[in-house]
Amino acid sequence: MNFKTKYYLKSKFQEYYRNAQIHIPSRLEAREWGFISFDEMPETVMRRHKSFGSRGEVEEYLAGMAPAHAYHSVAYYTYPSAPTMKEKHWQEADLIFDLDADHIPGAPNSYSEMLDHVKKETLKLYDFLVDDFGFNEDDIRAVFSGGRGYHFHIADPRVRSLESAERREIVDYISGRGLSLDKIFYKKAVSGDAGSENARMNMLSSENEGGWGGRINKYLVSYLTDLATKEDAVDLFTGFKGIGKKTAQKMVDILRDETQVELLKKGNMEALSKVNKDIIQTLALQAVNDMSASVDEPVTGDIKRLIRLGGSLHGKSGMRVTTLSISELEKFEPLTDAVIFSDKPVKLKVIRPFAVQMKGNDLYVEEGTQELPEYAAVYLMCRGAAEYGP
């Protein structure tokens, strides 16, 4: 990134920060702040150990310095500007989750598809936070990172004192890591000698149970009953290892019987007791894989981490780090809603071919001098794919 490019980007960021709506975190005076400047690029140098006493001080700094990246700590400190972590005196920290396309298996290569994919993972995480952990929607703040993912901030007093190991356990639960299916599939004594196999019923956690048990029940019942509605249902079931046509037909009959399906929802697996156990186990593992959320564990476990400031700009995209309610998140289109620069044409020298999809436009640019809308020009310069001017 040459001097002209850095000067141009810094001036555009400065222009934005003069009137920007910044989401200032709670108890800002107890937070550590950190910034990366355009001046030192292409080197990435974090200038941290800063503190501010008011919103006005933060806004004045952003408008004056126009950093490429702006961060604040997830932690609250007694002395946030102290030069060492030990001297800061850690008090507590918000619970943070980071979902980034880099850490999500199977994420598409296309930027727009990648963002759609990570948004689905983010909404899955939200379901865990509300359904399994009992947080209220008002306790959860979603933030588009301005790059390739989303953050969740939870400032509930009940979680702020959690240590790193406890936070990692939360990630393990959300990802289904270490989940024991033996506690979800089990046998229940019903009569006679409890030690007799004939006196035990095959059970599954009911759909109304909390946690993974209820989730897996809903997944299995939905998956199997959906298969049973198909015209070629018998053939589909014989596709499973160990199921012949006779057993397949019996399964279809059971799964088309509302009374039997209701028993399955309540956890009574006896109707499917003759089905190969490996099949049910495989489907259960598939349920865990499909329903778990891909959270970046080191971010959640780091109680002294810096996280992007809501309302700031991302120095590698020029897009806004956007704070969202959950209803806003569902409708949010980052390649339109987080793009803040204009359509006016800007001349630049493209260093390498690059594709960008923004504001409903698919742009592909070749090497050489080009004229692009300002928002696309800023994006390419931030990505290191172009320099400012002809």
N, C-alpha and C positions, 0 to 999 in steps of 0.2 A: 504494500500500500504506500504510494508516494505522497509527498507533502500536499500536493493539490487535492488529492482525494481525501486525505485526513482533514484538511481544512474545510472542504465542502461538507463532509459528513458532520463534522463538529458544528458547523454553522446551522445545518438543517436540524440537528438534535436540539441545539440551543433555541432555535425558533419554536420548536415544539414545546420545550420545557417552560417557556415564558407564560404559557396559558394552560399547561397540562393539569388534568385532574389526577393527582397522585393519591394512591391509597396508603395513607400513613398507618403503620401497624400500632396496635395498642401499646401503651407504656413505652413510647419511642425513646424516652430519655434513658431507659435501662437497656437499650439495644446497642450492640456493636454494629457499625456500618462499614461497608467496603465498596470500592469503586475501581473500575478498569478504565484507563484513559485512552482516547484515540492517539494522543501524542506519542505514546510508547509503542504503538503497533508497528510491525507485526508481532512484537513481543507481547505476551500476556502477563502483565504485572498487576497483581492485586494490591491496592493501597487500602489497608484495613485499620482497625483499632481507632476508628473515628467515633465520635458521639455527637448527638444534637440535643438541644433542650426544648425545641418547639417545631411545629410544622413549618413555620416561616423560615427557620434556619435550613431545613431540608430543602424546601422549594428554592430558596436563594442559592444554595450550593449547586443544585441541579441546573438552574438557569445560568449560573455563572460558569461552571466547569463543563457542563454538557458531557458527562461521561459516556463511554460506549456501553458500559454495563453498570447497574446500580443494585446493591444488595444490602440486606439487613440480617442480623442474627435471628435464629429461631429462639435463642436463649435470652433470658433476662439476667443482667449482671449488676452487681453493686457498683463496680467501676468499669464501665464498658470501654473506655478509651485507654485503659492500662495497656502497656506494651506487651505483656505476656498473658497467656490464658489463666495461669495460676493467680496472677495479681487481679484479674477481673472479678473474682469471687462469684462463681456461677450460682444462681438462685434456683431457676427452673427453666423449662423450655416448652414451647408449643409442640404439639405432635404434628409432624409433617410427612406427607406422602408425595413421592415423585414418580410419575409415569412418563417415561421417555421412550420414543420409538427405538432408540439404540438398544434398549434392554427388553424389548418385547419380541418373543419368538414369532417368526412368520410375518413380520411387518413388511408391507409392500415397499418397493423402491420409489414409486411415484410420490412426490411430496404431498399432494392433495389426498391420495389414498392412504398414505402413511398417517396423516392427521385424522382421517376418518377412523382408522383402525385404533389409534391410541385413545380417541374419544370414547369408543365403545368400551375399552378397558377401564377408562376413568369412570364411566357410568356403572360398570360392574363393581368397582371399588366403592362407589357411593352406596350401593345396595348393602354391601357388607357393613359399612359404617352405621347405617340406619337400622337395618334389620337385625344384625348380629351383635353390634356393640351398643345400640340404643342411643346414639347421638341424635339430637334434634337438628333439623335442617339449618336452624339459626346458628348452631355451633360450628358448622362446616363452611369454610370459604374456599371456593374453587378459583384457580388462577391459571390462565393460559400462559405458558412460559415465554411466548414470543418466538419460540423456536420449533421444537418437535414434540412437545408434550404439555402436561398439565401438572399442577401441584394442588394438594389439599392442605389447608391449614386448619388445625383444630386447637382452639385456645381454652377448651373446657378445663376448669381448675382440677378436675379429677385426674387428668392425664399429664399435667404439666410437670409433676414431680417424678414421673417414670424415668428410670435409668435406661441406658442403652440396651442392655440385655432384655429388659421387659418390652421395649419397643420392637426389638427384633422378633420376639415371640408373636407379637401382633401380625407382623409381616408373614411369619411362618403359617399362621392360621389363615390369613387371607389368600395365600398362595397354595394352601392345602398340603404344605410340606410336613411330612411325618404323620399324616392322618392315618389312623388305624381303622381299617374297614371292619375289623372284628367287633368293634363297638357299635357299628351301624347294622351289620348283619349278625344275627345271633339266634339262639334257640331258646324258647320259653317253655318251661314246664307247665303242662295244662292239667294233667290228672295222673293218678297212679304213682308209680315209682319215678321220682324226679330224675333218677339216674338212667332210666330206660329211654332209648332213642325213640321208641314208639310213643312215648308220653311227652314228647317235646315238639313244639310247633316252630317252623321256620319263620323268623320275624325280620322286619326291616324297620328302622325308625319311621314313625308316622310323618305325614306331610306337615303336621301341625307342630312337630318338635322344632325347637330352635337349632341353629347351627347347621353343620354340614349334613347331619342325618336327614333333616327335613328337606334340605336342598337336593340331596341325592334321590330321595323318594320322589319328589316332584319331577326331577329329570327322567328317572327310569320310567315312571308311569306315563309321562307325556311321550317319551320316545317310543315305548312299546305299543301304546294305544294308537299312536299315529301310524306306525307300521301296519297295525292290524286293520286300519281303514282302507288300505290300498287294495286294488283289485287282485294284484298278484301277491297278496300277503303271505300265503303259504309258501310260495317260492322264495320270498324274501327271508322268511324264518329258517328255511332249510339251508340258506346260505351261511348260517352260523354253524360252526364246528360242533358236531355231536348231536345235531337235531335232524331227525328223519321226518318224512312227510306226515306220519301219524302224530308225532309229538307237535309238529308245526301246526297241524290242523287244530289240535287241542288248545294250543296257545292262542290261536286266532279266535277260537270260540270263547275262551275265557276273557280275552281282552276286548271282545265286542259285547260282553255281558256287563251292564252297568253295576249290577250287584257285586260281581267279582272285582270290578275295578275299584269300587268303594272300599272293599276289604283291603285291596293292595294299598290304597291311600292311607288306610289306618295302620298299615304295617304288617298285615297278615300275608306272608309270602307262600303260604301252604299251597295255594293254587298253582304256583310255579315251581313247586319243590322238585319236580322231575326234570326240570331244565338243567342242563349242564352248568354247574356252579361257576366254571371258568368264564362262561358267557356273561353271567350277571356281574362277576367281579370286573371283567373287562369293561362293561358298560359303566360300572361305578367309577372306574379310573378315568374313563372318557368324560364322565360328568364332572369330576374334579378338575380335569384339564380345561374343559369348556367354561366352567363357572368361576374358576379362580381368577384373580386379577394380578397382572404382572407389575409388581411394585419394586422400585429400586431400593433394596434393603439397606445399603450403606447410608443413604440419605435419611431414612427414618431413624436408623440407629445412632446417627451423629447428633448429639445434643448440643453441639457448639457450632453447628453448620451455619453458613450464610446462605440466604435464599433470595431470589429476585424480588425486587420492590414492585408491587402492583402499580401500574400506571407509568412505569419507566419504559424505555425503549431497549430492545435487544440488539446489541451491537453487531451481531452476525446475520441479522435479517432486516433491521430497521422497523420491525413490527412492534406493536405495543404489548407489553406484559399486562394482560387484561384480567381484572378481578370480576368474578361472575357469581350470581346466585345459581342455585341448581336449575331453576326454571330457565334462566338465561343460558346456562351451559348446554341444555338439550337443543336449543335453537342456534347456538353459536356457530358461525362459519368463519374460522380464523383467517382464511385467505381473502376475506372481504371485511369482516368486522374488526380485525386487528391491524388492518392496513390504514395508515393515517396520512401518508403523503399524497400529493396531488397527481393529476393526469398531465400536467404541463410537460412539454418535451424537454429532455436533457440530453446533451451530446456526451458520449463517453467512448472510450476505447476498450473493446472487449478483448480480453487476454486469451480466453478459451471458450469454445462453444458451450452454451448454457441454456437450459430450459427452465422456465418459471411459469407458474400458474397462479395468477392473482387477479382479484376483482373480476372474476368471470372470464379472463383472457388467458389463452394459452400462447405464451411467447417463447419462440426458439430463436436464439441469436448466434450468429457466426462470429469468428474473430474479425477484428477490424473496427473502424469507426462506425458507430450506430447512434440512432436517436430513439430514445425510449421514454415512456411516461416516467415521471419522477419516482413514483413508488417502485417501479421495476428497476430503474437505474440505481436507486439507493440499495435495493436488495442485492443486485449484482456486485456493487462496490463493497458492501458489507461482507459478502461471501468471498471476496478476493478474486472475483471473476472478471472485474473491469476496473479501469481507472477513470477518473473524472476528466472531461474535456476531450477534444478531438486528437 
